[in-house]
Amino acid sequence: MNNSPGIFMEIYQVINGCLVMEDTVASIYSYFMQLFPEEKAFWEDLYEDEKDHTSFLIESADKGNFDEMQAAEVGFSMPLLDRTQKFISNVMSRIKLSPVSLEDALNIALKIEETTVEAFTNELMACLSPADKNAFLNILMQEKSHVAKIKNTMIEKGFLKLA
């Protein structure tokens, strides 16, 4: 396998992009924690999980878990990653510029968790070795639990009806 610096750079650009997304999502949840103090514990759980994901990715990179991986093995491209980062950045800008209700915040969180972040988590997991996948399963389970937490809160608050 050709482990030239260019190949390392490509996969670590993807990993760094994922880190930026995780940090931005954590910032969104931190903002919601401040905006909705009565729901602080809910937002704090989501925030802490996103920070754990960042730590896991950094530790995995430090251990060299991504060294053998090539960016082409990951099912998304830098342009897709860039568009997703832009989407999440736009969400952050929008919520800071205009009023956001609790229902809006929950819908935003649900969209983030169901689409962008989880897709990238799943793609990275598919590329790891079986030993590394076991550790990564915890993140995947957290991502799935985020969707359930958000939907349960939406139901509890009357923003979502059971079908």
N, C-alpha and C positions, 0 to 999 in steps of 0.2 A: 504494500500500500504506500502511496506517495504521501508522506507526512510533511510536505513543504510548508513553510510559514504561511503561504497564501491559503492553503486548505484550513489550517488552524484558525486563521483570521476569519474565514467565512463562517465557520460554526460558532466561533466566539462572538461574531457580530450578531448572529441569531440569538445566542444565549444572552448577550447584553441587551438586545431588544426586548427579550422576555423579562429581564430584570427591570427595565424601564417601565414596562407595562405593569408588572406586579407592584412596583413602588407607586406608580400613578394611581392604580386602583386602591392601594392602601391609603393614599392621600385623600381620595374621594371618600372612603369610609371614615377617615379621621375627620374630615369636614362635616360629614353627616352626623358624627358623634357630637360635634359641637353645636350643630344646627338643631338637633333633636335630642336634648339632654335626657328627656324622659325615656328614650330608647337607647341610651348610651351603651348598656351591656350588649345589646344586639349588634350594634355597629362595631363595638370594640372586639367582639368575637370574630367578625369578618376581617377587621383590620389586622388582628393578631395572626390569623391564618395566612393572610397575604404576606405579612412580614416573615412568617415561617417559610413560605414558598421561596421568598427571596434568599433567605439564609440557606435553604437546601440547595438551590441552584448555585450559589457561591461556593458552598462546601463541595458540591459535586465537581464543579470546575476546578477548584483547588486540588482535589484528589486526582484529577485527570480523567474523570469519567466520560468526558466528551471528546478526549483527544483522538480517539480512533474514528469518531463520527465525522461524516462529511455533510456539508450543508444540503447537498442534493438528496441525502437520505431522509431529511426532514420534509414532510409533506406540504410545506409552505415556503414561499419565497420571500426575499427581502422586500420586494414591493408590497406584498400582502402584509408583512409585518409592519412596514412603514405606514400603510393605510390604517391598520388596526391601532397603531400607536397614535396616529392623528385623530382617529375616532375617539379614543379614550381621552386624549388631550382636549378635544373639542367638548367632550362631556364635562371635563373639569372646568373649562372656561365658562361654559353655559351655566353651570350651577353656581359659579361665583358671581355672575353678572345679573342673573334674574332669580326671582323668588322660586323656591322649590318646596313643594308640599311633601309631607311624609309619603303620600301615595306616589308622587313623582320620584322621590328618592328610592323607594322600593322597586318601582318599575325600571329605573336606571340600573340599580344593582342586579336585578333579575336579567336584564338584557346583557349586561357585562358578563355575568356568570354563565349564562346559557350559550353565549356565542363566542366571544373573543378569547377570554382567558382560558376557558376549559378546552377550547380547540387547540390552543398552543400547548397546553399541558399534556393533552392526549398525544399530540404529535411527537413531543420530546420523549414521552414515555415509550412510545413504539420503537424508538431508536436505541434505547438503552439495553445493556446486557441483562439476562435474567436476574443476576444478583443485584444489580442496581435497580431493577424494576421493583423489587420487593420494598425497598426504601421509598421509592417514588409512589407506590400504591397509596401511602398515607396522604399525599397531596391530592391524588385523584379522588380519594374518598372525601376529603375536605371540600373539594370543588363540588362534588355531587351533593354533599350535605348543605352547602351554601344555597343552592337552588331550593332545596327543601325548606331550609330555615326561612328564606325570603318568602316563599309561597305560603308557609304556615303563618308568618306574621301578617301577610296581606289578607289571608282568610280571617285571622283573628281581629284585624282592624276593619274588616268589612270591605276591603278593596278588591277582593277576588272571591268569586263564588265557585263552589264545587260543582263540577259538571255532572 
